[in-house]
Amino acid sequence: MKRWSLLASVLSLCALLAAGCSTFDEQQREWIFQPSDRSWGNTASMTEGMQDVWIDFQSSITGESARLHGLWLGGEPETTDRPVMLYLHGARYNVAGSAPRIQRMHELGFSVLAIDYRGFGKSSKGLPSEESAREDARAAWTWLAARHPRQHRYIFGHSLGGAIGIDLAAHVNDESGTIVESTFTSIADVVSGFKWGWLPFGPLITQRFEAINRVKDIGAPLLVVHGTADSLINPTLGRKLYNAATVPKLFVLVEGGSHHDTNSVGEAQYRSALSQLFRMKPETTLASRQGEGTPVLRGTPSQPAALASPRTDPPALPQEARGKASAQAI
């Protein structure tokens, strides 16, 4: 049966090739992004307290006007001491599906702008591509920088969003740091880990997302987080990505963390890593979420002068952290 399944896959591939490169490229984009206007759970409840944001720009790819929809979760009150983050989600669900992770990053000390790429949610319609997603990320970064020029700005990407985020970090020079979670080195490396990955598909991949090459060009500190139980993106790819970076960096391996819950399972490790790598000093404030009365920790950069020029003479920092989900912070 497995042989028949493999044969069917090969025949399907041949049929796509016969139908033309354009169709093959579109199939890859559909498979990688799985674009959708759907979310999961109670969207209204999950996004409570977040504001809708609209980003309009002229696409150099299509030559047409484009619009991105985003969610903004800011500080109370918003100050120059509070860092801001551009959140780039992964495949399949729209930005509302990332609301729990956005909320956790907010609790860790960031004001967060999370966007949907074109083809997702309420953003402009169309089938996204590696090129268009990169353009969307840069448009969102420009929007964020224009409105928060005095605040330290960070890039965060989950899974596919991590590869997009690394490309963004390689092309800008005003980021204070980059955080990627459950991210890979390249699509070719991900495919090679499948049961049929031994087939020579590499040269046929059009949406390559070669973060392994881009990460060498980023200039600000890098935090790479991966869960040991990630069955979709092997943790070895996260470590390989980390090894390729030449900036001050930290690798956090969360024991028991899956592709979807490493952010919550490893929250203590996240907090410690932010303090070590980005000099974010925890600061106790009252929880602002409805129905909560216990304090939560929120952070602000304790050494803004050092972060203001992240690309010059960064301090020596620990390079790896590993811990169990229930263990104390590293």
C-alpha positions as CSV (number, residue, x, y, z in Angstrom):
1,M,0.0,0.0,0.0
2,K,2.8,2.4,0.9
3,R,4.4,1.7,-2.5
4,W,1.2,2.5,-4.3
5,S,0.9,5.7,-2.3
6,L,4.4,6.7,-3.2
7,L,3.8,5.8,-6.8
8,A,0.6,7.9,-6.8
9,S,2.6,10.9,-5.4
10,V,5.3,10.5,-8.1
11,L,2.6,10.3,-10.8
12,S,0.8,13.3,-9.4
13,L,4.1,15.2,-9.5
14,C,4.7,14.2,-13.1
15,A,1.2,15.3,-14.0
16,L,1.8,18.7,-12.4
17,L,5.0,19.1,-14.3
18,A,3.3,18.2,-17.5
19,A,0.6,20.8,-16.8
20,G,3.2,23.5,-16.6
21,C,5.6,25.2,-14.2
22,S,2.9,27.8,-13.3
23,T,0.5,25.2,-12.0
24,F,3.3,23.4,-10.1
25,D,4.4,26.7,-8.5
26,E,0.8,27.5,-7.4
27,Q,0.4,24.0,-5.9
28,Q,3.5,24.5,-3.8
29,R,2.3,27.9,-2.6
30,E,-1.1,26.4,-1.7
31,W,0.6,23.5,0.1
32,I,3.1,25.6,2.1
33,F,0.8,28.5,3.1
34,Q,-2.6,26.8,3.2
35,P,-4.1,30.3,3.1
36,S,-7.4,30.8,4.9
37,D,-9.8,33.3,6.4
38,R,-10.6,30.8,9.1
39,S,-9.4,30.7,12.7
40,W,-10.1,28.3,15.5
41,G,-11.9,28.7,18.8
42,N,-13.9,31.7,19.8
43,T,-12.3,34.4,17.8
44,A,-14.2,37.3,19.5
45,S,-13.1,36.1,22.9
46,M,-9.5,35.4,22.0
47,T,-9.0,38.8,20.4
48,E,-10.7,40.8,23.1
49,G,-8.7,43.9,23.8
50,M,-6.9,43.8,20.5
51,Q,-7.4,46.6,17.9
52,D,-7.9,46.2,14.2
53,V,-5.1,47.7,12.1
54,W,-5.0,48.4,8.4
55,I,-1.8,48.8,6.4
56,D,-2.1,50.1,2.8
57,F,0.8,50.1,0.4
58,Q,1.6,49.8,-3.3
59,S,2.9,46.4,-4.2
60,S,6.0,46.4,-6.4
61,I,5.3,42.8,-7.3
62,T,1.8,43.2,-8.7
63,G,1.8,46.9,-9.3
64,E,-1.5,47.2,-7.5
65,S,-2.6,48.6,-4.2
66,A,-2.5,46.1,-1.3
67,R,-4.0,46.1,2.1
68,L,-3.0,44.1,5.2
69,H,-5.1,43.5,8.2
70,G,-3.5,43.2,11.6
71,L,-4.2,43.1,15.3
72,W,-2.6,45.5,17.7
73,L,-2.2,44.8,21.4
74,G,-0.5,47.7,23.1
75,G,0.7,48.7,26.5
76,E,-1.2,50.6,29.1
77,P,0.0,53.3,28.9
78,E,2.1,53.2,25.8
79,T,5.6,54.6,26.6
80,T,9.0,54.7,24.8
81,D,10.3,52.3,27.4
82,R,8.0,49.5,26.2
83,P,9.4,47.6,23.2
84,V,7.2,46.8,20.2
85,M,7.1,43.5,18.2
86,L,6.1,42.6,14.7
87,Y,4.5,39.2,14.9
88,L,4.5,37.0,11.8
89,H,2.4,33.8,12.0
90,G,2.8,30.5,10.3
91,A,0.7,28.6,7.8
92,R,-3.0,27.7,7.7
93,Y,-4.9,29.9,10.1
94,N,-5.4,33.7,10.0
95,V,-4.0,36.1,12.6
96,A,-6.8,35.6,15.1
97,G,-5.7,32.0,15.5
98,S,-2.4,33.3,17.0
99,A,-4.2,35.4,19.6
100,P,-3.1,33.3,22.6
101,R,0.5,33.5,21.6
102,I,0.2,37.2,20.9
103,Q,-1.2,37.7,24.4
104,R,1.7,35.8,25.9
105,M,4.2,37.9,24.1
106,H,2.4,40.9,25.4
107,E,2.6,39.6,28.9
108,L,6.4,39.1,28.4
109,G,6.7,42.9,27.9
110,F,5.9,43.7,24.3
111,S,3.3,45.8,22.5
112,V,2.5,43.6,19.5
113,L,1.5,44.2,15.9
114,A,0.4,40.9,14.3
115,I,-0.5,40.8,10.6
116,D,-2.1,38.6,8.1
117,Y,-0.3,38.1,4.8
118,R,-2.2,38.7,1.6
119,G,-4.5,35.7,1.0
120,F,-5.2,35.3,4.7
121,G,-8.1,36.7,6.8
122,K,-9.2,40.2,5.9
123,S,-6.0,41.1,4.0
124,S,-6.1,41.5,0.2
125,K,-7.1,38.4,-1.6
126,G,-4.8,36.2,-3.7
127,L,-2.5,33.2,-3.4
128,P,0.5,34.2,-1.3
129,S,4.1,33.4,-2.3
130,E,7.5,33.7,-0.6
131,E,8.0,36.9,-2.5
132,S,4.7,38.5,-1.5
133,A,5.0,37.4,2.1
134,R,8.4,39.1,2.3
135,E,6.9,42.3,0.9
136,D,4.0,42.2,3.4
137,A,6.5,41.8,6.3
138,R,8.5,44.8,5.1
139,A,5.4,46.9,4.6
140,A,4.3,46.1,8.2
141,W,7.8,46.9,9.5
142,T,7.8,50.2,7.8
143,W,4.3,51.0,9.2
144,L,5.5,50.0,12.7
145,A,8.7,52.0,12.5
146,A,6.8,55.1,11.3
147,R,4.5,55.0,14.3
148,H,7.0,53.9,17.0
149,P,10.3,55.4,15.9
150,R,11.6,55.8,19.5
151,Q,10.8,52.4,20.7
152,H,12.9,49.3,20.4
153,R,11.4,47.1,17.7
154,Y,11.7,43.3,17.6
155,I,10.7,40.7,15.0
156,F,9.0,37.5,16.0
157,G,8.1,34.6,13.7
158,H,6.5,31.3,14.3
159,S,7.2,28.3,12.0
160,L,6.9,29.6,8.4
161,G,6.7,33.1,9.9
162,G,10.2,32.6,11.4
163,A,11.7,32.2,7.9
164,I,9.8,35.3,6.8
165,G,11.1,37.1,9.9
166,I,14.7,36.2,9.3
167,D,14.5,37.5,5.7
168,L,13.1,40.7,7.1
169,A,15.9,41.0,9.7
170,A,18.5,40.4,7.0
171,H,17.1,43.4,5.0
172,V,16.6,46.0,7.7
173,N,19.0,47.6,10.1
174,D,16.8,49.1,12.8
175,E,15.7,46.0,14.6
176,S,16.7,45.4,18.2
177,G,16.4,41.6,17.9
178,T,14.8,38.7,16.2
179,I,12.9,35.7,17.9
180,V,11.9,32.6,15.9
181,E,10.0,29.6,17.3
182,S,9.6,26.2,15.7
183,T,11.3,27.4,12.6
184,F,13.2,25.6,9.9
185,T,16.3,26.0,7.8
186,S,14.7,25.7,4.3
187,I,11.7,24.0,2.7
188,A,14.0,21.5,1.1
189,D,15.3,20.4,4.5
190,V,11.7,20.1,5.8
191,V,10.7,18.0,2.8
192,S,13.8,15.8,3.2
193,G,12.5,14.7,6.6
194,F,9.3,13.2,5.1
195,K,9.0,9.5,4.4
196,W,9.5,10.2,0.7
197,G,12.1,12.9,1.3
198,W,14.8,10.8,-0.3
199,L,13.3,11.6,-3.7
200,P,15.2,14.3,-5.6
201,F,12.6,17.0,-5.2
202,G,15.0,19.7,-4.2
203,P,15.6,21.3,-7.6
204,L,11.8,21.5,-8.2
205,I,11.0,23.5,-5.2
206,T,10.0,27.1,-6.2
207,Q,9.1,28.4,-2.7
208,R,12.5,27.7,-1.0
209,F,12.4,29.9,2.2
210,E,16.2,29.4,2.7
211,A,16.4,30.9,6.1
212,I,19.7,29.1,6.6
213,N,21.3,31.5,4.1
214,R,19.5,34.6,5.2
215,V,20.3,34.2,8.9
216,K,24.0,34.9,8.2
217,D,23.1,38.4,7.2
218,I,21.1,39.5,10.2
219,G,22.9,42.0,12.5
220,A,21.0,42.0,15.8
221,P,20.8,39.4,18.5
222,L,18.8,36.2,17.7
223,L,16.7,34.0,19.9
224,V,15.9,30.5,18.5
225,V,13.2,28.5,20.5
226,H,12.2,24.9,19.7
227,G,10.2,22.2,21.5
228,T,11.6,18.7,21.8
229,A,8.2,17.2,20.9
230,D,7.8,19.2,17.7
231,S,6.7,16.5,15.2
232,L,6.3,18.9,12.3
233,I,9.6,20.7,12.3
234,N,12.4,18.7,13.7
235,P,14.3,20.5,16.5
236,T,17.6,19.7,14.7
237,L,16.6,22.2,12.0
238,G,16.2,24.9,14.7
239,R,19.6,24.1,16.1
240,K,21.1,24.2,12.6
241,L,19.6,27.6,12.0
242,Y,21.0,28.8,15.3
243,N,24.4,27.5,14.5
244,A,24.5,29.4,11.2
245,A,23.9,32.8,12.9
246,T,27.0,34.9,13.6
247,V,25.3,37.5,15.9
248,P,24.9,37.2,19.7
249,K,22.4,34.4,20.0
250,L,20.6,32.0,22.3
251,F,19.1,28.6,21.7
252,V,16.3,27.5,24.0
253,L,15.1,23.9,23.8
254,V,11.8,23.4,25.6
255,E,11.3,19.9,27.0
256,G,7.9,18.6,25.9
257,G,7.1,21.6,23.8
258,S,5.2,20.8,20.6
259,H,4.9,22.8,17.3
260,H,2.0,24.6,18.8
261,D,2.5,25.0,22.5
262,T,6.2,25.6,23.0
263,N,5.4,29.3,23.7
264,S,3.3,28.4,26.7
265,V,5.1,25.4,27.9
266,G,8.4,27.2,27.9
267,E,7.2,30.6,29.2
268,A,9.6,30.6,32.1
269,Q,12.5,29.9,29.7
270,Y,11.3,32.6,27.3
271,R,11.3,35.1,30.2
272,S,14.8,34.2,31.2
273,A,16.1,34.2,27.6
274,L,14.7,37.7,27.0
275,S,16.5,38.9,30.1
276,Q,19.8,37.4,29.1
277,L,19.9,38.1,25.4
278,F,17.9,41.4,25.0
279,R,18.5,42.8,28.5
280,M,14.8,43.0,29.2
281,K,14.4,43.5,32.9
282,P,11.2,42.0,34.4
283,E,8.9,44.5,36.0
284,T,5.9,43.5,38.1
285,T,2.6,45.1,37.0
286,L,-1.0,44.3,37.6
287,A,-2.7,42.0,35.2
288,S,-4.9,43.9,32.8
289,R,-6.9,41.0,31.4
290,Q,-10.5,40.8,32.4
291,G,-11.1,38.6,35.4
292,E,-7.5,38.4,36.6
293,G,-6.3,39.8,39.8
294,T,-2.8,38.3,40.1
295,P,0.3,40.1,39.0
296,V,2.1,39.2,35.8
297,L,5.6,40.1,34.8
298,R,6.2,42.6,32.1
299,G,9.6,43.7,30.8
300,T,11.3,46.8,29.6
301,P,14.8,47.0,28.2
302,S,17.1,47.7,31.2
303,Q,20.0,48.9,29.0
304,P,18.4,50.9,26.1
305,A,21.7,52.5,25.2
306,A,23.2,49.1,24.3
307,L,20.1,48.2,22.3
308,A,20.0,51.4,20.4
309,S,22.9,50.3,18.2
310,P,22.4,46.5,18.2
311,R,24.8,45.9,15.3
312,T,27.9,47.3,17.1
313,D,30.0,45.5,19.7
314,P,27.3,43.3,21.3
315,P,28.2,41.8,24.7
316,A,29.2,38.2,25.1
317,L,26.2,36.1,26.1
318,P,25.3,32.6,27.0
319,Q,24.7,30.5,23.8
320,E,22.4,27.7,24.8
321,A,19.7,27.0,27.2
322,R,17.8,23.8,27.9
323,G,15.2,23.0,30.5
324,K,12.1,21.0,31.3
325,A,8.7,22.5,30.9
326,S,8.1,22.6,34.6
327,A,11.7,23.5,35.6
328,Q,12.9,26.9,36.8
329,A,14.0,29.5,34.3
330,I,17.4,29.0,32.8
